[in-house]
Amino acid sequence: MSETADAHRRNGTGTALAGAVRALARRRFELAVAALTAAPAAFLGHQLLAWPPHEDEALALFVGRHSLTGLFDTVLNERGGAPLHFLLAWAVVHTGGGLGALRAVSAALAVASLPLVALLGARLVGRRPALVATALTGASWTLLFHGVYGRMYSLFLLTSLLSLLALLAALDRGGLRAWMLWVLAILAVVATHPYGALVLGGQAVFVLWRRRDRLREAALAGGAVALLGTPFWLTDIVLAGRFDVGVGGGGEQLGGPVPVLSYLLDVAGDFGAGYRAALWGGLALAALGLVTLWRTRRETAALALSLAGVPTVALLLAKLGSAASPESRHLIFLLPLYALAVAAGLERLWATRVRALVPLALTALLVAQVAWAWHRTPPLFEWEPDQRQAARAEASAYLASTARPGDVLFGYDPLFLGAWERDGDFAGTVVPRADSRLALRTLRKAEPLGRGVWILDASRPNNVNPQLEIEPRTPSPASEFEARAFGPFLVIRTGGPTLTPERYLELAGRVMLLGRSLQFGDADINLLTIDRAARTVRGYGASRSLSTVSR
């Protein structure tokens, strides 16, 4: 009896000790995740307003000024795109926030994504590579930049991670509750960005490929997503129609396998570092990691390949209009998987004779990533010049103090956002500069039209000769306009109401011809939008009148 009791006592002690070791390891993992999250959080908090305001952030906040029904009408029927992000912008505006608050939301979402990367990594590849992947994700330009960019990409990353964790939980446990959580998570993904459909497609391919044991439950949940996601599919159709995106006739393909491969290399560079040695070193580690995972954790490798394969095939098949150029941010949902593949490659090297080089390789990758982020977006680290900040503040104050009800603003220029933050009643009619059909619809809805207001920016990087000062210049004929210069910003207004879309477009064309004469990069794009809208209004083609003006 005593020997049996001693054996039970030893087993109990061993079990308790093993439990304590596991608890200690889990505690260390959690503390490490907290530390790896704190560093990017501190950076984003300190640099939140370092990067200059962008017109897409102004767009979100101006749309957010509408009532809730007006917001959904604009997003679902006119603009298309990301209703969940616009809803967040609406909440920011209606709680008294502006650009700083919108960026704070984006930063919070980016920071919240990092513990999810760690959780996903621990589930897929183990705790140590999960920590490495979290560090790589936190130092990536893609996360750092989009953490201060008040658009939907931090939200897209967060919701994609939640959907992956929910899918894995549903596949492990099954049951109605688990699949309902996945349905909610994936609906948030497709409500955040049109490329959410690619996340859904990649997850579907993975289930069909590796988890057919849950196929019936997954199919029922997928059917619920297809039905409940109807409003989001419709917004995607609206957006695709605006930018001529599809898989049939019209538009051009990205160009075949070589351009798609070039695009994917750019994506990998922005996920890690775009310098040649760092890029190919990271890709080699990711390839090694995927091969290792295919041998040891085949489901993990299959998940990564499914989620990367679907967008690759979609890009090969897609027809894209001239305004629909994919960028690395559109595949931000692949950032954690890329980091996990690189981490798995480093973990594989840890088990070889070159183990001593692994910490050096990881340090080099992290340094290269931060350096690439600095190279890619210098103002994110250096702030914009004080002269430009002061000029923007002065110009925004001028616009706010001299605005009239009914003024018609061209484009979502950050100066207009600054004016609105100073005066909540600042004009709300904004003519989009990248969509002639929506521009004309906006003008017709706002008739009779007030004064036209335009901003020409001499400091934009896409100008032939960016500069921080501009001399006051007035479009021809000078009697129709008034102009004020603030540093690099030239504020141009008509002397009186423009009244009709035809008159507004004629005067807008004259302003853009001035911008083109100054070799400003956006002038030609804006002139094309104006020309197309005017063609529709006049019936015989605005290009004739604009070419006459240019002579």
Buried (B, 14 or more C-beta within 10 A) or exposed (E): EEEEEEEEEEEEEEEEEEEEEEEEEEEEBEEBBEEBBEEBBEBBBEBBBBBBBBBEBBBBBBBBBBEEEEBBEBBBEBBBBBBBBBBBBBBBBBEEBBBEBBBBBBBBBBBBBBBBBBBBBBBBBBBBBBBBBBBBBBBBBBBBBBBBBBBBBBBBBBBBBBBBBBBBBBBEEBEEEBBBBBBBBBBBBBBBBBBBBBBBBBBBBBBEBBBEEBEEBBEEBBEBBEEBBEBBEEBBBBBBEBBBBBEEEEBEBBEEEEEBEEBBBBBBBBBBBBBEEBBEBBBEBBEBBBBBBBEEBEBBBBBBBBBBBBBBEBBBEBBBBEBBEBEBBBBBBBBBBBBBBBBBBBBBBBEEEEEEBBEEBBEBBBEBBBBBBBEBBEEBBEBBBEEBBEBBBBBBBBBBEBBEEBBBBBBBBBBBBBBBBBBEEBBBBBBBBBBBBBBBBBBEEBEEBBBBBBBBBBBEEEBEEBEBEBEEBBBEEEEBBBBBBBBBBBBBBBEEBBEBBBBBBBBBBBBBBBBBEBEBBBBEBBBBBBBBBBBBBBEEBBBEBBEEBEE
